Structures are given as C-alpha cells and as structure tokens.
Amino acid sequence: MEQDKSVGDEPLALSEFIQGYWRLAQWQMTPQQRLSFIEQHLELGISSIDQADIYGGYTSETLLGEALKLKPSIRQQLQIITKCGIKLVSDNGPGCQVNHYDSGRDHILKSVDDSLTRMGLERIDLLLIHRPDFLMDADEIAGAFSLLKSAGKVSHFGVSNFTSSQFSLLQSRLDEPLATNQVEINPFNFAVTEDGTLDLCQQLRIRPMAWSCLAGGQLLTDSSDKANRLRAELQAIAEELSADSVEQVVFAWIRMLPSRPRPILGSGNIARVKDAVGALQLQMTREQWYRVWIASKGHGVP
C-alpha cells in the first residue's frame, strides 16, 4: 500500500484498488460469507472499501456492519469510505416523495450518524459528497465537515462526480485538502479526461477514484460498433501483454492516466477481483494506450 500526501493530521492510506460494495445486497451472501470475502480481498492487498448510505436501498452499510461485527479486529486493517448527499424514495429511506440531492448541514450530519450506526463504527475514514447538489452551499458543507472532524466521526473528506469548478468551489471553503474526486473513468467515456476534472486532480496531486471502469458491462457485452472495436483492440493488447483478460487491460489503461486513478471493483466474485489486481503487473506503452483511445473514438488523434 502506498501513502498519499498528508491530509489533515495523518496521511490517508488507501489501497491501489478499492473494493466497491454498492451491489452487496445483490450478492446474497450470509454475514460469514461477507466476512470471508473481506478477508480474501485483504489478502490480495485491497484494504479500502467503498460504500454509500443509499446503496442497496439503504441496506448495504448494514450488511457490511453485520460482517464486521463477526470479527471486530478486522476493522483496523480497513479504510471505510462512504458517501452521502442523495435522498432516495425508499421504504428504508428518509421518507421523501422524489429522489433529490441534499448537501445541507443537517442532512450531512444525520447521514453520518446513520452510516456509523448501520456499520457499527465509531469513525468513517473518508466521507464523500455523492453528487454535486444544485443548491450546494459550500460554506454550509464546510461547517458540517468541521463539526464531524472535531467530533472524531470522520477523518477525511472528498467528493464524487464533481466538476473541476465545483471541486474548486468547495475546496476554497476548506482548511484541509479534499482527498479525492470519485468519477466515471473508462474507455467508453472520456468526459473527465477532456473537461479538466482529471487535470485539476493532477494539478493538486489528488488521486481520483474510478467507478464504472467496465462501462457498466458495455465493454464486455454491448454489440455496438464502438464496443466491438474496443473489444478487438483490448483483446489484441491483452495478447501482446500476456494479460489474463481484457478486464486487466482496462484497469491498466485507467491506471496509466497521470492523475493515477484508483479503480473501484464492483464484483463480489473473488476470482474476478484477483484477476483485476493482476493489472498491477502489466506495463502498457503509450502507443497501446492510444490504440484504445482510437478504437473508442473511431478515428486517429488530431
């Protein structure tokens, strides 16, 4: 594991891959199976877990908490990341009539208390604002962050899906640097590589997290011309690199970006998790990286 620059009183240490738990409720695991899965990905060097209050219709954090309760000492080996700021219409939710965003002080504070209760924790290692709120008051968020930090409930803060201007706005109100911006990164979607989002991360030496690395499965199953071009190129590169899978090449491609994104893995299949970690051993060339870009765009560089 590698340590990032100092964030607050101590460095924020995250694993190179993040284990995503947003599908945890779909995995149909018993508490013991969930604990075994945590132990298995820890053995692979994945110690950071990504959660959110809304995952699984507000059930995923509880399912994680049930597993952690079986072996409380394992908490010391993990970095728990969770998110807040979305209110969903759900039987387990806050009783709203429409899905909407809420980054107000009271909602952030209550969301953290609820997340701590659901997971059986005293502290969250990294709290992210899940989506940029059109009614976001940066001073109000900063005030909530300060209260949570002083109460010892959250160690570090970051954002998810923020544009570079939204990131800069919130950062301008904070005394400590935001730890990350969790954004969609994959060969299907170049938005954050083109709109300045990853440029800002590199400028500030903040490593982003990459979600939907396989484009929601499109890279593997979509039948469009774009998907077919990408699969053919990725397969060719996989053979050149002696990679075990196309997925490994995708993760290596994402990690080659100079902002050094940390991919989030969404699978509950430990064999697929192990396969993904194999990307750490691949040495992709710049030309190979651009071959993937060209396959996605359908044309050469300007």
C-alpha positions, 0 to 999 in steps of 0.5 A, a space after each residue: 500500500 502506498 501513502 498519499 500526501 498528508 491530509 489533515 493530521 495523518 496521511 490517508 492510506 488507501 489501497 491501489 484498488 478499492 473494493 466497491 460494495 454498492 451491489 452487496 445486497 445483490 450478492 446474497 451472501 450470509 454475514 460469514 460469507 461477507 466476512 470471508 470475502 473481506 478477508 480474501 480481498 485483504 489478502 490480495 492487498 485491497 484494504 479500502 472499501 467503498 460504500 454509500 448510505 443509499 446503496 442497496 436501498 439503504 441496506 448495504 452499510 448494514 450488511 457490511 456492519 453485520 460482517 464486521 461485527 463477526 470479527 471486530 479486529 478486522 476493522 483496523 486493517 480497513 479504510 471505510 469510505 462512504 458517501 452521502 448527499 442523495 435522498 432516495 424514495 425508499 421504504 428504508 429511506 428518509 421518507 421523501 416523495 422524489 429522489 433529490 440531492 441534499 448537501 445541507 448541514 443537517 442532512 450531512 450530519 444525520 447521514 453520518 450518524 446513520 452510516 456509523 450506526 448501520 456499520 457499527 463504527 465509531 469513525 468513517 475514514 473518508 466521507 464523500 459528497 455523492 453528487 454535486 447538489 444544485 443548491 450546494 452551499 459550500 460554506 454550509 458543507 464546510 461547517 458540517 465537515 468541521 463539526 464531524 472532524 472535531 467530533 472524531 466521526 470522520 477523518 477525511 473528506 472528498 467528493 464524487 462526480 464533481 466538476 473541476 469548478 465545483 471541486 474548486 468551489 468547495 475546496 476554497 471553503 476548506 482548511 484541509 485538502 479534499 482527498 479525492 474526486 470519485 468519477 466515471 473513468 473508462 474507455 467508453 467515456 472520456 468526459 473527465 479526461 477532456 473537461 479538466 476534472 482529471 487535470 485539476 486532480 493532477 494539478 493538486 496531486 489528488 488521486 481520483 477514484 474510478 467507478 464504472 471502469 467496465 462501462 457498466 458491462 458495455 465493454 464486455 457485452 454491448 454489440 455496438 460498433 464502438 464496443 466491438 472495436 474496443 473489444 478487438 483492440 483490448 483483446 489484441 493488447 491483452 495478447 501482446 501483454 500476456 494479460 489474463 483478460 481484457 478486464 486487466 487491460 482496462 484497469 491498466 489503461 485507467 491506471 496509466 492516466 497521470 492523475 493515477 486513478 484508483 479503480 473501484 471493483 464492483 464484483 463480489 466474485 473473488 476470482 474476478 477481483 484477483 484477476 483485476 489486481 493482476 493489472 498491477 503487473 502489466 506495463 502498457 506503452 503509450 502507443 497501446 494506450 492510444 490504440 484504445 483511445 482510437 478504437 473508442 473514438 473511431 478515428 486517429 488523434 488530431 
